[in-house]
């Protein structure tokens, strides 16, 4: 649909203001998987709305946390649906963050002037998203919540120098206590969401500042340049924005169906005196959990931290690999191998 057609559908003033969001884009962005980057923002917005609704009922104390969540799930009008939408939107947000990061890694989307900063902002967003998810499921104060905090604090204690202070900060003491839940609630509601919003704003600014990478070989780049010369650039508004809106609507339907078909449930309440026979985190931590089973103790934690550092500085690692073997695409194959390892560890932990 052309800009002229959209002008007929939207009032002139609104169209003019929305047109200010437009920017030229490569035609390669027309592929459907380029919507993966915006989908986490869509699900995050849903989480903010449903999270505010849940906060009206939540009590951040060991005595009241589980009961307040149970009341929302079992007694409050449509509370089960709001909580289920909150839960599933979190899972879908994390899924598409991983998919987006995988696409950027495999296609070399971090290459080019200034795009290293875009990549680093994205990695920081991934970390903030995982922390948001972790603090979220601790607030239910069921067995997974209590022992999840305990295990995470013990893992952090292996980090040299800052490990013990970090673990004490998480627990507010030597063990999980009355203040731990308040700390998790503050992180989940007051610190992490604004941090994620700021990182997202920075990420979007950097994308608009340094542009979008054209994936593929030199022939693909030349073909893109020829197409832009012939047809002009592809536009974010209205073309790409409308395509993303269609994807949003489809996934909103999927979200509703998941929430109705597989609603959030109440599991056993937290009991510090009973250690579960089988402790397993949420699926997005399966790979990390399996890794720490293979490499227990400080060795596993330090290796994991080193891999995280490599991921954060990957654009510079990629430059070194390209100098070493300009035509081998070592970075791409290492990225593919890393994704395969992560998926394999996740599947092994799930079985």
C-alpha positions as CSV (number, residue, x, y, z in Angstrom):
1,X,0.0,0.0,0.0
2,X,1.4,3.4,-1.0
3,X,1.8,6.5,1.1
4,X,-1.0,8.1,-0.9
5,X,-3.3,5.2,0.0
6,X,-2.5,5.5,3.7
7,X,-3.2,9.2,3.6
8,X,-6.7,8.4,2.6
9,X,-7.1,6.0,5.6
10,X,-5.6,8.3,8.2
11,X,-6.3,12.0,9.0
12,X,-3.7,14.3,7.5
13,X,-2.3,15.5,10.9
14,X,-1.9,12.0,12.2
15,X,-0.3,10.8,9.0
16,X,2.1,13.8,9.1
17,X,3.2,13.1,12.6
18,X,3.7,9.4,12.0
19,X,5.6,10.1,8.8
20,X,8.2,11.8,11.0
21,X,9.1,8.2,12.2
22,X,10.0,7.2,8.6
23,X,13.5,6.3,7.6
24,X,15.0,4.7,4.5
25,X,15.7,1.0,4.9
26,X,17.3,-1.7,2.7
27,X,14.8,-3.9,0.7
28,X,16.3,-7.0,2.4
29,X,14.4,-6.0,5.6
30,X,11.1,-7.1,3.9
31,X,11.7,-10.7,5.0
32,X,9.4,-11.7,7.8
33,X,12.1,-12.6,10.3
34,X,13.1,-8.9,10.4
35,X,10.1,-8.4,12.7
36,X,11.7,-10.4,15.5
37,X,13.5,-7.2,16.7
38,X,10.3,-5.3,17.4
39,X,8.3,-8.1,18.9
40,X,10.0,-8.0,22.3
41,X,8.9,-4.4,22.7
42,X,5.3,-5.4,21.9
43,X,5.3,-8.1,24.5
44,X,7.1,-5.8,27.0
45,X,4.3,-3.3,26.6
46,X,1.7,-6.0,27.4
47,X,3.7,-7.0,30.5
48,X,3.7,-3.4,31.7
49,X,-0.1,-3.2,31.5
50,X,-0.7,-6.6,33.0
51,X,2.0,-6.1,35.6
52,X,0.3,-2.9,36.8
53,X,-3.0,-4.7,37.2
54,X,-1.3,-7.5,39.1
55,X,0.5,-5.0,41.4
56,X,-2.9,-3.8,42.7
57,X,-3.3,-7.2,44.5
58,X,0.3,-8.2,45.2
59,X,1.8,-8.2,48.7
60,X,5.6,-8.3,48.8
61,X,6.1,-10.3,52.0
62,X,6.7,-14.0,52.7
63,X,3.4,-14.2,54.5
64,X,1.3,-12.5,51.9
65,X,3.0,-13.0,48.5
66,X,1.8,-16.6,47.7
67,X,-1.7,-15.9,49.0
68,X,-2.0,-12.7,47.0
69,X,-1.0,-14.5,43.8
70,X,-3.4,-17.3,44.6
71,X,-6.2,-14.8,45.1
72,X,-5.6,-13.3,41.7
73,X,-5.4,-16.7,40.1
74,X,-8.4,-18.3,41.7
75,X,-10.7,-15.6,43.0
76,X,-10.2,-12.2,41.4
77,X,-12.5,-11.6,38.4
78,X,-10.4,-12.4,35.2
79,X,-7.3,-12.5,37.4
80,X,-6.3,-15.9,36.0
81,X,-6.4,-14.4,32.5
82,X,-4.4,-11.3,33.4
83,X,-1.7,-13.4,35.1
84,X,-1.6,-15.9,32.3
85,X,-1.2,-13.1,29.7
86,X,1.6,-11.7,31.9
87,X,3.3,-15.1,32.1
88,X,3.0,-16.0,28.4
89,X,4.0,-12.5,27.2
90,X,7.2,-12.8,29.2
91,X,8.0,-16.2,27.7
92,X,7.3,-15.0,24.2
93,X,9.3,-11.8,24.8
94,X,12.4,-13.9,25.8
95,X,11.9,-16.3,22.8
96,X,11.9,-13.4,20.3
97,X,14.9,-11.7,22.0
98,X,16.8,-15.0,21.5
99,X,15.6,-15.3,17.9
100,X,16.5,-11.7,17.1
101,X,20.0,-12.1,18.7
102,X,20.5,-15.3,16.7
103,X,19.6,-13.6,13.4
104,X,21.9,-10.7,14.0
105,X,24.7,-13.0,15.0
106,X,24.4,-15.4,12.1
107,X,23.9,-12.6,9.4
108,X,26.6,-10.4,10.8
109,X,24.2,-7.5,11.6
110,X,26.7,-6.0,14.1
111,X,29.2,-5.3,11.3
112,X,29.8,-1.8,9.9
113,X,30.5,1.7,11.3
114,X,29.2,2.1,14.8
115,X,27.1,-1.1,14.8
116,X,29.3,-2.6,17.6
117,X,27.5,-0.1,19.9
118,X,24.1,-1.3,18.7
119,X,25.2,-4.9,19.4
120,X,26.4,-4.1,22.9
121,X,23.2,-2.3,23.8
122,X,21.3,-5.4,22.5
123,X,23.3,-7.7,24.8
124,X,22.6,-5.4,27.7
125,X,18.9,-5.6,26.8
126,X,19.1,-9.4,26.8
127,X,20.6,-9.4,30.3
128,X,18.0,-7.0,31.6
129,X,15.2,-9.1,30.1
130,X,16.5,-12.3,31.8
131,X,16.9,-10.5,35.1
132,X,13.3,-9.2,34.7
133,X,12.1,-12.7,34.1
134,X,14.1,-14.2,37.1
135,X,12.9,-11.6,39.5
136,X,9.3,-12.1,38.2
137,X,9.0,-15.7,39.0
138,X,10.6,-15.2,42.5
139,X,7.7,-13.0,43.4
140,X,5.2,-15.9,43.4
141,X,7.0,-17.3,46.4
142,X,6.5,-20.9,45.5
143,X,9.2,-23.6,45.9
144,X,10.8,-22.6,42.6
145,X,10.9,-19.0,43.8
146,X,12.6,-19.7,47.1
147,X,15.1,-22.2,45.9
148,X,15.7,-20.3,42.7
149,X,16.9,-17.3,44.7
150,X,19.0,-19.7,46.9
151,X,20.7,-21.4,44.0
152,X,21.2,-18.1,42.1
153,X,22.8,-16.5,45.1
154,X,25.1,-19.5,45.6
155,X,26.1,-19.4,42.0
156,X,26.9,-15.6,42.3
157,X,29.0,-16.3,45.4
158,X,31.6,-18.1,43.2
159,X,32.4,-14.9,41.3
160,X,35.8,-13.6,42.6
161,X,35.9,-10.4,44.7
162,X,32.3,-9.3,44.1
163,X,30.6,-12.7,44.5
164,X,29.8,-12.7,48.2
165,X,28.6,-9.1,48.3
166,X,26.5,-9.8,45.2
167,X,24.9,-12.9,46.9
168,X,24.3,-10.9,50.1
169,X,22.7,-8.2,48.1
170,X,20.3,-10.7,46.4
171,X,19.3,-12.3,49.7
172,X,19.8,-9.2,52.0
173,X,21.8,-11.4,54.3
174,X,23.3,-14.9,54.5
175,X,20.0,-16.6,53.6
176,X,16.6,-15.8,52.0
177,X,14.6,-13.8,54.6
178,X,11.7,-11.4,54.9
179,X,13.6,-8.6,53.1
180,X,14.6,-10.7,50.1
181,X,11.2,-10.6,48.5
182,X,10.9,-6.8,48.9
183,X,14.3,-6.5,47.1
184,X,13.2,-8.7,44.3
185,X,9.9,-6.7,44.0
186,X,11.8,-3.4,43.9
187,X,14.1,-4.8,41.1
188,X,11.2,-6.2,39.1
189,X,9.0,-3.2,39.2
190,X,11.1,0.0,39.9
191,X,14.6,-0.7,38.5
192,X,14.7,-3.2,35.7
193,X,11.7,-1.9,33.6
194,X,13.0,1.7,33.4
195,X,16.5,0.4,32.7
196,X,15.1,-1.8,29.8
197,X,13.2,1.2,28.4
198,X,16.3,3.3,28.4
199,X,18.4,0.6,26.8
200,X,15.7,0.1,24.2
201,X,15.7,3.8,23.4
202,X,19.5,3.7,23.1
203,X,19.3,0.6,20.8
204,X,16.7,2.3,18.5
205,X,18.7,5.5,18.4
206,X,21.8,3.6,17.4
207,X,19.9,1.7,14.7
208,X,18.6,4.9,13.2
209,X,22.1,6.5,13.6
210,X,24.1,3.8,11.9
211,X,21.5,2.1,9.8
212,X,20.6,-1.5,9.1
213,X,23.1,-4.1,7.9
214,X,22.6,-5.6,4.5
215,X,23.3,-9.4,5.0
216,X,24.9,-11.6,2.4
217,X,27.9,-11.5,0.0
218,X,29.3,-8.6,-1.9
219,X,26.9,-9.6,-4.8
220,X,23.9,-9.3,-2.4
221,X,25.1,-5.9,-1.3
222,X,25.5,-4.8,-4.9
223,X,22.1,-6.1,-5.8
224,X,20.6,-4.2,-2.9
225,X,22.3,-1.0,-4.1
226,X,21.0,-1.5,-7.6
227,X,17.5,-2.1,-6.4
228,X,17.6,1.1,-4.3
229,X,18.9,3.0,-7.2
230,X,16.1,1.7,-9.4
231,X,13.1,1.8,-6.9
232,X,14.4,4.0,-4.1
233,X,14.7,2.8,-0.5
234,X,12.2,0.7,1.4
235,X,10.4,2.8,4.0
236,X,9.9,2.2,7.7
237,X,6.6,4.1,7.5
238,X,4.1,3.1,6.3
239,X,5.3,-0.1,4.6
240,X,7.4,-1.8,7.3
241,X,5.3,-0.4,10.2
242,X,2.1,-1.8,8.7
243,X,3.8,-5.2,8.1
244,X,4.9,-5.3,11.8
245,X,1.4,-4.3,12.9
246,X,0.0,-7.4,11.1
247,X,2.5,-9.6,12.8
248,X,1.6,-8.0,16.2
249,X,-2.1,-8.8,15.6
250,X,-1.4,-12.4,14.8
251,X,0.8,-12.9,17.8
252,X,-1.7,-11.1,20.1
253,X,-4.2,-13.9,19.0
254,X,-1.6,-16.5,19.8
255,X,-1.0,-14.9,23.2
256,X,-4.7,-15.0,24.0
257,X,-5.0,-18.7,22.9
258,X,-2.0,-19.7,25.0
259,X,-3.3,-17.9,28.0
260,X,-6.7,-19.6,27.7
261,X,-5.4,-23.0,26.8
262,X,-2.5,-23.1,29.2
263,X,-3.2,-20.7,32.0
264,X,-0.8,-19.9,34.8
265,X,-1.1,-22.4,37.7
266,X,-0.3,-22.4,41.4
267,X,2.4,-24.7,42.5
268,X,3.6,-25.6,46.0
269,X,4.2,-22.6,48.3
270,X,7.8,-21.9,49.4
271,X,9.0,-24.1,52.2
272,X,12.6,-23.4,53.5
273,X,12.5,-26.7,55.5
274,X,11.8,-28.9,52.4
275,X,14.4,-29.1,49.7
276,X,12.8,-30.2,46.4
277,X,14.2,-33.5,45.0
278,X,14.4,-31.9,41.5
279,X,15.1,-28.2,41.2
280,X,14.7,-26.9,37.7
281,X,14.5,-23.2,36.5
282,X,12.3,-21.8,33.8
283,X,13.2,-23.0,30.2
284,X,15.2,-19.9,29.3
285,X,17.8,-20.8,32.0
286,X,18.0,-24.5,31.0
287,X,21.2,-24.1,29.0
288,X,22.9,-22.2,31.9
289,X,21.7,-24.8,34.4
290,X,22.9,-27.7,32.4
291,X,26.2,-26.0,31.8
292,X,26.7,-25.6,35.6
293,X,26.0,-29.3,36.0
294,X,28.7,-30.1,33.5
295,X,31.2,-27.6,35.0
296,X,30.2,-27.3,38.7
297,X,31.6,-24.7,41.1
298,X,33.8,-21.8,40.4
299,X,35.2,-23.2,37.1
300,X,31.7,-23.3,35.5
301,X,30.8,-19.8,36.7
302,X,34.1,-18.3,35.5
303,X,33.8,-20.0,32.1
304,X,30.2,-18.7,31.8
305,X,31.3,-15.2,32.7
306,X,34.1,-15.4,30.1
307,X,31.6,-16.5,27.4
308,X,29.4,-13.7,28.4
309,X,32.3,-11.3,28.0
310,X,33.1,-12.7,24.5
311,X,29.4,-12.3,23.5
312,X,29.4,-8.7,24.7
313,X,32.6,-7.8,22.7
314,X,31.7,-10.1,19.8
315,X,32.0,-7.4,17.1
316,X,35.6,-6.9,18.0
317,X,36.3,-10.6,18.1
318,X,34.7,-10.8,14.7
319,X,37.1,-8.2,13.3
320,X,40.0,-10.3,14.6
321,X,38.7,-13.4,13.0
322,X,38.1,-11.7,9.7
323,X,41.7,-10.5,9.7
324,X,42.9,-14.0,10.5
325,X,40.8,-15.6,7.7
326,X,39.1,-13.0,5.5
327,X,37.1,-15.5,3.4
328,X,36.4,-18.3,5.9
329,X,33.5,-16.6,7.7
330,X,34.8,-18.1,11.0
331,X,32.6,-15.8,13.1
332,X,29.4,-17.0,11.4
333,X,30.3,-20.7,11.9
334,X,31.3,-20.0,15.5
335,X,27.9,-18.3,16.0
336,X,26.1,-21.2,14.5
337,X,28.0,-23.6,16.7
338,X,27.2,-21.5,19.8
339,X,23.5,-21.6,18.9
340,X,23.5,-25.4,18.4
341,X,25.3,-25.8,21.8
342,X,22.7,-23.6,23.6
343,X,19.8,-25.4,22.0
344,X,21.4,-28.8,22.8
345,X,21.9,-27.9,26.4
346,X,18.4,-26.7,26.7
347,X,17.0,-29.9,25.2
348,X,19.1,-32.1,27.4
349,X,17.9,-30.2,30.5
350,X,14.3,-30.4,29.4
351,X,14.4,-34.2,29.0
